Amino acid sequence: MSRIADTFATLKAAGRHALIPYITAGDPDPHLTVPLLFELVDAGANILEIGVPFSDPMADGPVIQRAGERALAKGVTLASVLEMVRTFRATNTKTPVVLMGYANPIEAMGRQPFVAAARAAGVDGLIIVDLPPEECETFAFDIRAADMDLIFLLAPTSTPARIQSIVRLASGYLYYVSLTGVTGAGNIDLKDVLAHLEPIRRLTPLPIGVGFGIRDGATARAICTVADAAIIGSRLIQEIEAAGADRAVRQVGLFVRAIRTEMDNRS
């Protein structure tokens, strides 16, 4: 069983839900990424999503765009992100790590060399925002053959045909985008999310995480009444941005612990 599948199974058996935070590798400083990962785990994160900075992040809002720009300005590359994962994995062999980014850096490295390097570093899953299922069937097979998961985004605008093509290739979990548009925009309509998740669940047993619009413990807890995981990105990046390098690790810990506590509050 993969680390991702094992994590979801363990949480389900305990009646809990996954907290999946997202940070951009290299923000606010490359030397802080690994300490941030350890702090996120200590604060209650179950799966870590690490953004690979890219110069044209079309699905990201201004908050994550700025994080990517800060990381790129400090020289962060796909290769250096993999090295960060390798360093984290040398100590933590349990927490799943998912890389989230765009196809261009992978294509520049080469798909096969990337798959081998990601597996060797200890990556568990990949979210490639701009790689549609129609263009990645062989790639998906190669990723699964390397014991990693290819995780796809689904949105309110996804058609039944699109959903079917995605669940046929997806593994690990599905990332449901609760809002149309870019990250960090709008407020979640819980009834609308539920209405969209029900037909997806009829097609796949994969866990479903919901992101885009989760900003605090209350929204994370609410979304977990209909989903298996709460994914929080832009709001977390805002905390890092406001805290600065000197206080980023401590502030991230405080913020994520509060969310985890609220998610586990059964009163």
N, C-alpha and C positions, 0 to 999 in steps of 0.2 A: 504494500500500500504506500502511495506517495505521501510526502509530508503534508501536502495540501489536503488530500483525502483523509488522512489520519487526524488532522486538526479539526476538520468539520465533523468527523464521526465522534471524536472525543467530546467536543462541545455539545453536539446534539444529545449524546447520552447523559450529559450533565444538565440539560435543559437551558443551555446558554447559547449566545450568538457570537459570531466572530466580529472583532473590531479590526478593521484593515486601514491603517493610516498610510498616507502617501507623502513622501518627501522627494524633493529633487536632489539627486546626487550632486554634491559640490556646493550646495547652498546651505548656510551662508559662506562656508569655506570648506574646501575638500577635506581638510584635516578633521572636520567635525562630523562628517557623514557617518562614519562607523560609531563614534560615541552616541550620535543621535539614534542609530538603529538599536543599540543596546538599551538606551533609555526608553525607547518606545516599547520594547519587550518588557522591561521592568515595570512600566506603567500599565501594562495589560493588553498590549497589542497581540493579536494572534497570527496575523499574516502581515508581511511588510511589502508594500508596493514602493519601488524605487524608480523615480523618473529619470530617464536618460535625456539630458539636455540636448535640444535640437534648435537650429536657427529659425525654423519655420513651423512652430507648433500650432497648427491650424485648429485643433480641437480645444486648445487651452485658452482660458481667459487671461486677463492682464496680470493677475496675481502670479499664476504659474509661469506665464511668459517672462515676467521680471526675474523669477527664481532661475529660470533657464539661462537668461542673459547673464546673471551674476555668475553662474557656474561656468558658462562658456568663457567669460572674461578671465576666469582663473585657470583656464586650460583643461577643463574636464572633457574627456572623450569617452567613447564606449569602452575602450580598453581600460581606462582608469576606473570606470564604474565597475567593471568585472573584477578588477583588483580589490576594490572596496568590498565587494561581496565575498571574495576569497578571504580577506582579512576577518570579516565578521564570522564567516563560516568556520574558521579555524577554532573559534571558541564556542559558538552556538551551532549545534548540529541538529536542532529540533525545529526552530521557527522557519516556516516557509518564506522564501524571498521571491517576489515577482518583479520582473523588470517591465516598465511601461514606457513606451516611446513610439518612434516612427521608423518606417522601413529604411529610409535613406542610410543611416549609419550602419545598419545591418548589411545592406547591399554593398556598401563601401568596403566592409570587412570581408564579405562573401558569406553566403548563407551557411554553407557547410563548416567553414572555419569558425563562424560565430556560434553555431550549435555546439560544436566541440568545446569551445572556450567557455561558453555559458555553463555547460554541464560540469566542466572541470572546476569552475569557480564555486559551484554549489547553488546555482540558480534553479528554482523549482518551477517557475512559470513565466510566460511571456504574454504581454498585451501589446499588440502592434496596431496602433490606432488606425492607420491608413492602409492596412493590408486586408482586403476583403476576402471572404471565403472562396470566391471564384478564382482567386489568383494564388491560393496557398495550399492546395490539397497535398501536394508532394511535400511542401515545407512542414505542414502539420504532421504528416507521417514521420518525417525525420525527427521532429521535436519529440513526438511520443516515443519513438525508438530510442531516444536519448534519455528517457524517463523524466521528461519535463512535460508541462501542460501548456497548451495554447488556449488562452482565455480571450473571449470575444466580447465586444460591446454590443448591447441591444438597447434600442431607444423606443420612445413612444411611437415613433414613425416607422418602426420596423414592420414590414409586411409579413403575413403568414409564410409566404414562400421564403423570404429572407431569414426568418426565424428558423425554419426547417433546415436551410442550408448551413446555418451557423451551428445548431445543436448537433448536426451530423459530424462536425469536425471538432467541436469544443471539448475540452476536458478541464478538470480542476474545479472551476466554478464559472458562472456567467456574471458579467458586470452589466447590470441594468442601469442605464443613464436615465435618471428620473425626470430630467428636463430636456427640452430641445434647446439647442444653442451650445455655448462654450461652458467650460467649468467655471464654478463660482457665481453663477447667475440664478436669480429667482428663488422661489420657495416651493417646497415639495407639497403636492396634493396627494395625501395618503390614499384616498379612495381611487384616484386615477392610477396610482402605482399598483394597487391591488388588482384593479381591473385588467391591467396589462400583464401582471405576473401570472395570473391564473391560467391563461392559455399557454404560456411558456412552460409552466410546470406540467401540463398535460403531455408535453412533448419530450421532456427530459427529466431524469432524476437528479441532475447536477444542482448543487447549491447555487443560490442566487444572492449576490451582493448588490446593494443599491448605493450609488454615489451621485455626485453633482447636487449640491443643495443641503447636505448635512453639515450643520454648523455648531452643534453643541450636544450635550448629553440628552436633552429632551428630544431633539429630532432623531438622534441615533436610536434611542429607546423606542420611539414611535415607529421608525422604519422597520425595526426588528420584530414588530408584531405581524409583518407581512413578508419579511425577507429573512435570509439566513445570516446576512452580514451587513454591517454598516461600513461604508467606505468614506473616509474623510480626507480631503486633499487641500483645496484652496484655503479653507479656514485655518488649517494647520500651518500652511505656508505663511499666512498672515501673521500668526504668532511668532514664527521664526523671523520674519521681516521686521516686526516691531521690536523684538527682543535684541536683535543684533547678535554678532558672534559671541560676545562675552556671556550673554545670558540665554542663548538659544536652547541649549540642552536642558537646563533647569526648567525653562518655561514650557518646553514641549512636554516634559514629564508631568508638570502640574496640570496642563491642559488635558492630556490624554488620560491621566488618572481620574480626573473628574468625569470624563465621558464614560470610562469603564465602570466607575462606581454607579453612575446613573443607569447604565445598561443592565447591571446586575441587581439593581434595586427592584425587588419583586412585590413591594408593598402597594 
